[in-house]
């Protein structure tokens, strides 16, 4: 599905590392963050397994329908959670993309990571457009903000300590929003790489 084996292994490493970090984020003291981190860990490990090069492991026929069921359930759970916050809608789109890729892989003649896997061009294009926009927007949000005028070395720290080292130390490293955002960014980049061959 992903071209040469080296790029497939890079995707596996990126997604597995992201999934592992999300598992660590599940230790957060904030319930909402634990819940989101659990869904993101499932997504990261699922993407890592899907990215394994076909030359190394050709999954049996039942794997792709199982993927569709698992990520369909994850998408429904995220849709239910979206009642309390819009940010869950991204998880819905991610789960839908995983279901879509699993259906395409199940329908492909080789039932594997074939280059010839063809999905619906309109749906593939819409998902590519969404994830490209998400990557660009999230990347911009991760760029550090330059201190405003008067915010030099002797200026008082930002309210809440969010920008200073003391504020970062007070919040657990698993609760830092920029790390969670970087985690979602890396998964969105991997999703783009997985959707391109479709």
N, C-alpha and C positions, 0 to 999 in steps of 0.2 A: 504494500500500500504506500510505502514511503520512499521508494527508490532504493538507492544503494544501502547496503547493510550499515555502513558507518553513520549515516544520518538517522537510520532507525534506532541504532544504539544511543545516539545523542538524545533522541526524543525519550527513549526509555529512561536514561539517566536523569534528564530534566524532570520528567513527570514523577519518577520514583522519589527523587529528592524533595520535590514539592509536596508530594503526598506524605512523606515522613515528617516534614516540617509542620504540615497541617495536623498530623497526629499529636505532635508536641503542643500545638496551639490548643488542643482539646483540654489541656490542663488549666486553662484560664479560669479565673474566678467568676467571670461574667458568663451567665448561661447562654445568652444569645451568641456570643463568640464561640463557645464550645460547640453549639449546634451547627453554626456555619462552618467551622473547622472540620467537623465530622463529614459533612457533605463534600467539602473540598478535598479531604483526604481520599474519600471514595472515588471522586473524579480523577485525582492524580494517579492513584494506583490502577484504576481502570484504563486510563489513557496509556500508562506505562505498559500494561499487559497487551493492549491493542497495538502498540508500536513495535513489539518484538518482531524482528525481521522474519519473514516466512521461511527463509533458508534455514533458520535455526529451529523454529517450532511452527508447525502447521496445526492450528487448533482443530479439534474434532467439530463435526457439523452442529452439535448442540450448543456450542459456545456462543455463537452469534445470537440465537434467540434468547439465551440466558442473559446476555448483555442487554438486549432490548427490554427484557422484563425488569431487570435490576435498575437500569437507568430510567425506565418509564416510571417505576415506583419512586425513585429519587426525585424525578421531575414533578410528580404529583405532590410529594411531601414539600418540595420547595414552593410549589404553587399555593399550597395551604398556608405556608409560612409567609408568603407574600402579602397576606392580609395585614400583617403587622409592620411590614417595611418593604419599600420598593426594591431595595438592593437584592432581595431574593429572586427577583425576576431574571437576573443574570444567571443564577443557578438553574432556573427553568430552561433558559435557552441552551446552556451548556449540556444539561441532561438530554434535551431534545436533539442536540447535535450528536451526542453519543448514540442515542436510539437510531437516528438516521444512518450513521456510519455502520452500526451493527446490521441494520436491515439491508443496506447496500452490500455489505460483505456476505451476508447470508444468501443474497440473490445472485452474487457473482458466480460464474461457472466453476471457478476453482475453489470456492469457499475459503479463500485465503487472502493474503495481502497482495492481491494482484494489481498490476499497473492498469489493467483494462477495466477495473471496477468503475462502473458508471452510475452515478446517481442522477437525480432530477436536476438539470442545469439551473433552473430557476431557484430551487431550494438551496442548492449548493452555493449559488451566487449570493443569495440573501444571507446565508450563514457567514460566508466569507466577508461580506460587507459589514455585518454586525461585529464580528470579531476583529476586523481591521480597525473599525471605529473605536471599539473597546480598548484595543492595544494603544492606539494613539492617545486617547483621552486619559487612560490610566498612566501612560508614560509621562504625559505632561503633568499630571497630579503628583508624580514622584519627584519632579524637579524641585530642588530646594528653593524656597522663596528667599530672595535677597532681603537683608534687613532694611527696614524703612529708615528714612533720614533720622538721625539722632539715635540710631540703634547700634552705636559703635561699642567698643570694648568696655566702656564704663557705664553703659546704659543698663537699667534694671532688666531682669529677665522677663520674658513674655508671660502674660497672665496664665496661671495654671501650670506654669513650668513646662509646658508641652514642647517647647523648642530647645530647652536647655538640657544639659547632661543630667541635672538633678531630676528633672521631670521624667526623663527616660528611665532613670534608675528607680524612680518611685513606681512607675508602671512596670508590670512584669514584661519580659521580652516577648512573651506570647501574646500580650495584649497591645502591642504597638501597631497602630493602624497602617503605618507605612510598610511594615513587613507583611501584613496580611494582603495589602494592595500589591506588593511585589510578587507574592505567591499567586494571586489571581492573574497578574500580568503574564507570568511565565506559563501558566496553564493556557491562557488565551493565545499566546504565541505558538505553543505546541498544538493547540486546536487548529490554528491556521495552517500549520505544516501538515496536519493530518487531513484537512479538508481539501487542500490544493490538488492532490491527485484524483479526487473524485470528479 
